[in-house]
Amino acid sequence: MSEAPTGNRIVSIAEDLLAHPIERTTPDRVVALAVEHVPGCSMASITLRSGGREVESPAASDPLAALLDSWQYESGDGPCLSALEDGSVRLSDDLRAETRWPHWSPRASEADVVSVLSLRLATPERVLGSLNMYARQTHVFTDDSVDIGAVYARIASGILFSAKQTSGLREALESRNVIGIAQGLLMNRYGLTRDQAFEVLRRRSQESQTKLRDLAADVVEQWDRLDTREPSRHV
């Protein structure tokens, strides 16, 4: 493949990933576009580090790809884990002769998956996981596959990280808003100060073992159902 077609494919990748708002770029979309754009890839999955050293596969383009990932998690070896740990590209053209992952490779080849390309998903701020691409034929991942896959992984990493940050910020703002509304209702009904109203919510949250945001939402939701009699001054 010449440089121009490769460059065109990379531009197409970026355009497809950015076709929707960042917060709507899900792992499912990332794996679907990997199959579409990376030469040789017939199925793909994402490994994400969920906390500490725990890993999971939140998306796979094919159930077999998710199963291939799970076998790696069970055995503790495999290309997706290796790429995640040190960031090196993990490519195998024939898993039937692969010796780097002695527990995983035989199971993969028995499932008729004989080629794999795994690339780390990371931003300067955080290592997210790995992008795993599988094929049923040998020697299908070319130099262009690696180059395009590497660029794709970098673009996808930045978008997934931004999507998570955007979603977290939106959730935090929504939580702050609903808590503020609940505080205002308590202040108005019981003559409390803002700090006193927050303390009431915090105490009830602890007593009921309910998240503060969820408790505040319940307060707001239930308020319209309260009668219009003179409220008690006891909280």
For each residue, the residues with C-beta under 8 A, 3 or more apart:
1: 5 6 39 142 144
2: 5 6
3: 6 7
4: 7 8
5: 1 2 8 9
6: 1 2 3 9 10 144 147 148
7: 3 4 10 11
8: 4 5 11 12
9: 5 6 12 13 37 148
10: 6 7 13 14 148 151 152
11: 7 8 14 15
12: 8 9 15 16 37
13: 9 10 16 17 33 37 148 151 152 155
14: 10 11 17 18 155
15: 11 12 18 19
16: 12 13 19 33 36 37
17: 13 14 25 29 30 33 155 156 159
18: 14 15 22 159
19: 15 16
20: 24 25 29
21: 24 25
22: 18 25 159 162 163 166
23: 163 166 167 170
24: 20 21 29 163
25: 17 20 21 22 29 30 159 160 163
26: 29 30 59 163
27: 30 31 46 48 58 59 160
28: 31 32 59
29: 17 20 24 25 26 32 33
30: 17 25 26 27 33 34 46 59 131 156 159 160
31: 27 28 34 35 44 45 46 59 60 61 65 131
32: 28 29 35 36 44 61
33: 13 16 17 29 30 36 37 152 156
34: 30 31 37 38 41 44 61 131 133 149 152 156
35: 31 32 38 41 42 43 44 61 133
36: 16 32 33
37: 9 12 13 16 33 34 148 152
38: 34 35 41 44 117 133 145 148 149 152
39: 1 140 141 142 144 145 148
40: 115 117 133 135 137 140 141 142 145
41: 34 35 38 44 117 133 134 135 141 145 149
42: 35 62 134 135 136
43: 35 60 61 62 64 65 133 134 135
44: 31 32 34 35 38 41 60 61 65 131 132 133 134
45: 31 57 59 60 61 65 66 68 69 80 131 132 134
46: 27 30 31 57 58 59 60 121 129 130 131 132
47: 55 56 57 69 80 81 84 129 130 132
48: 27 55 56 57 58 121 128 129
49: 52 53 54 55 84 127 128 129
50: 54 55 56
51: 54
52: 49
53: 49
54: 49 50 51
55: 47 48 49 50 73 81 84 129
56: 47 48 50
57: 45 46 47 48 60 65 66 69 70
58: 27 46 48
59: 26 27 28 30 31 45 46
60: 31 43 44 45 46 57 63 65 66 69
61: 31 32 34 35 43 44 45 65
62: 42 43 65 66
63: 60 66 67
64: 43 67 68 111 113 134
65: 31 43 44 45 57 60 61 62 68 69 132 134
66: 45 57 60 62 63 69 70
67: 63 64 70 71 111
68: 45 64 65 71 72 78 108 111 113 132 134
69: 45 47 57 60 65 66 72 73 78 80 132
70: 57 66 67 73 74
71: 67 68 74 75 78 104 107 108
72: 68 69 75 76 77 78 79 80 81 101 104
73: 55 69 70 76 81
74: 70 71
75: 71 72 78 101 103 104
76: 72 73 81 103
77: 72 81 82 100 101 102 103 104
78: 68 69 71 72 75 81 82 101 103 104
79: 72 82 83 90 91 92 100 101 116 117 118 132
80: 45 47 69 72 83 84 90 118 129 130 132
81: 47 55 72 73 76 77 78 84 85 130
82: 77 78 79 85 86 88 90 100 101 118
83: 79 80 86 87 88 89 90 118 119 120 130 132
84: 47 49 55 80 81 120 127 129 130
85: 81 82
86: 82 83
87: 83 120 122 127
88: 82 83 120
89: 83 117 118 119 146 150
90: 79 80 82 83 116 117 118 119
91: 79 116 117 118 141 146
92: 79 95 98 100 105 115 116
93: 115 138 139 140 141
94: 97 98 114 115 138 139
95: 92 98 105 108 109 113 114 115 116
96: 105 109 114
97: 94
98: 92 94 95 101 105 109
99: 102 105
100: 77 79 82 92 105
101: 72 75 77 78 79 82 98 104 105
102: 77 99 105 106
103: 75 76 77 78 106 107
104: 71 72 75 77 78 101 107 108
105: 92 95 96 98 99 100 101 102 108 109
106: 102 103 109 110
107: 71 103 104 110 111
108: 68 71 95 104 105 111 113 114 116 134
109: 95 96 98 105 106 112 113 114
110: 106 107
111: 64 67 68 107 108
112: 109 136
113: 64 68 95 108 109 116 134 135 136
114: 94 95 96 108 109 135 136 137 138
115: 40 92 93 94 95 134 135 136 137 138 139 140 141
116: 79 90 91 92 95 108 113 132 133 134 135
117: 38 40 41 79 89 90 91 132 133 141 145 146 149
118: 79 80 82 83 89 90 91 130 131 132 133
119: 83 89 90 130 131 149 150 153
120: 83 84 87 88 127 129 130 131 153
121: 46 48 127 128 129 130 131 153 156 157 160
122: 87 126 127 128 157
123: 126 128 157 158 161
124:
125: 161
126: 122 123 161
127: 49 84 87 120 121 122
128: 48 49 121 122 123 157 160 161
129: 46 47 48 49 55 80 84 120 121
130: 46 47 80 81 83 84 118 119 120 121
131: 30 31 34 44 45 46 118 119 120 121 149 152 153 156
132: 44 45 46 47 65 68 69 79 80 83 116 117 118
133: 34 35 38 40 41 43 44 116 117 118 141 149
134: 41 42 43 44 45 64 65 68 108 113 115 116
135: 40 41 42 43 113 114 115 116 140 141
136: 42 112 113 114 115
137: 40 114 115 140
138: 93 94 114 115
139: 93 94 115
140: 39 40 93 115 135 137 145
141: 39 40 41 91 93 115 117 133 135 145 146 149
142: 1 39 40 145 146
143: 146 147
144: 1 6 39 147 148
145: 38 39 40 41 117 140 141 142 148 149
146: 89 91 117 141 142 143 149 150
147: 6 143 144 150 151
148: 6 9 10 13 37 38 39 144 145 151 152
149: 34 38 41 117 119 131 133 141 145 146 152 153
150: 89 119 146 147 153 154
151: 10 13 147 148 154 155
152: 10 13 33 34 37 38 131 148 149 155 156
153: 119 120 121 131 149 150 156 157
154: 150 151 157 158
155: 13 14 17 151 152 158 159
156: 17 30 33 34 121 131 152 153 159 160
157: 121 122 123 128 153 154 160 161
158: 123 154 155 161 162
159: 17 18 22 25 30 155 156 162 163
160: 25 27 30 121 128 156 157 163 164
161: 123 125 126 128 157 158 164 165
162: 22 158 159 165 166
163: 22 23 24 25 26 159 160 166 167
164: 160 161 167 168
165: 161 162 168 169
166: 22 23 162 163 169 170
167: 23 163 164 170 171
168: 164 165 171 172
169: 165 166 172 173
170: 23 166 167 173 174
171: 167 168 174 175
172: 168 169 175 176
173: 169 170 176 177
174: 170 171 177 178 213
175: 171 172 178 179 212 213 216
176: 172 173 179 180
177: 173 174 180 181
178: 174 175 181 182 213 216 217 220
179: 175 176 182 183 198 201 212 213 216
180: 176 177 183 184
181: 177 178 184 185 216 220
182: 178 179 185 186 197 201 215 216 217 219 220
183: 179 180 186 187 194 197 198 201 216
184: 180 181 187 188 197
185: 181 182 188 189 219 220 223
186: 182 183 189 190 192 197 200 201 219 235
187: 183 184 190 191 192 193 194 196 197
188: 184 185
189: 185 186 231
190: 186 187 197 231 232 233 235
191: 187 233
192: 186 187 196 197 200 235
193: 187 196 197
194: 183 187 197 198
195: 198 199
196: 187 192 193 199 200
197: 182 183 184 186 187 190 192 193 194 200 201
198: 179 183 194 195 201 202
199: 195 196 202 203
200: 186 192 196 197 203 204 235
201: 179 182 183 186 197 198 204 205 212 215 216 219
202: 198 199 205 206 212
203: 199 200 206 207
204: 200 201 207 208 210 215
205: 201 202 208 209 210 211 212 215
206: 202 203 209
207: 203 204
208: 204 205 215
209: 205 206
210: 204 205 214 215 218
211: 205 214 215
212: 175 179 201 202 205 215 216
213: 174 175 178 179 216 217
214: 210 211 217 218
215: 182 201 204 205 208 210 211 212 218 219
216: 175 178 179 181 182 183 201 212 213 219 220
217: 178 182 213 214 220 221
218: 210 214 215 221 222
219: 182 185 186 201 215 216 222 223
220: 178 181 182 185 216 217 223
221: 217 218 224
222: 218 219 225 226
223: 185 219 220 226
224: 221
225: 222
226: 222 223
227:
228:
229:
230:
231: 189 190
232: 190
233: 190 191
234:
235: 186 190 192 200
